[in-house]
Amino acid sequence: MQPRARHVESVLVVDDDELVLKSWERALRAEGKTVHVATDIKAALAIRPLPDVAIVDLYLARAELGTEVIRELKCLDPNIYTVLVSAAMSVPQAVAGMREGADDCEVKPVAPRHLLRRIEHGEASAIVGEMLTLDDVEWEHISRALSDCGGNISHAAKALGLHRQSLQRKLRLRTARASDH
């Protein structure tokens, strides 16, 4: 289903990285938007009035998840348009985000201007309907194991039937490939 076009005046960006927040804030202000920033759930939920759009990073500091922010924002206003973003977005994570109320998911890095245009024109995310490669499927499996093991590489390696060093090598290769693109 194609999302509907939306008029966006104000945006909330939730990320635990101050440099990311400053970058997004500068870019969105240049587009003429009112911008609110938050680094955690408590600060995000304190923003009033609620913005038209919330762009929320999946992993926040202190083991907080962006899906929690989205769930709470949707409880306050079911009409707020929420986008879950992450540099390591996997299909299971995107599905979990959508179950919590995310209207869209996007892989970082994403240009704020590009994301804003998609929202304002009602365009679907590039993630939707994409055919996964074998490498993507392997990454999904690894991501899920890491998530299920709370990010503990040793436990995830054991669950995957790998040596810890093999999993670390796969993670380094994936990070190197992601930075090349």
Buried (B, 14 or more C-beta within 10 A) or exposed (E): EEBEEBEBEBBBBBBBEEEBBEBBBEBBEEBEBEBBBBBBBEBBBEBEEBBBBBBBBBBBEEEBBBBBBBBBBBEEBEEBBBBBBBBBBBBBBBEBBBEBBBBBBBBBEBEBEEBBEBBBEEBEBEEEEEEEEEEEEBBBEBBBBBBEBEEEBEBBBBBBEBEEEEBBEBBEEBEEEBEEE
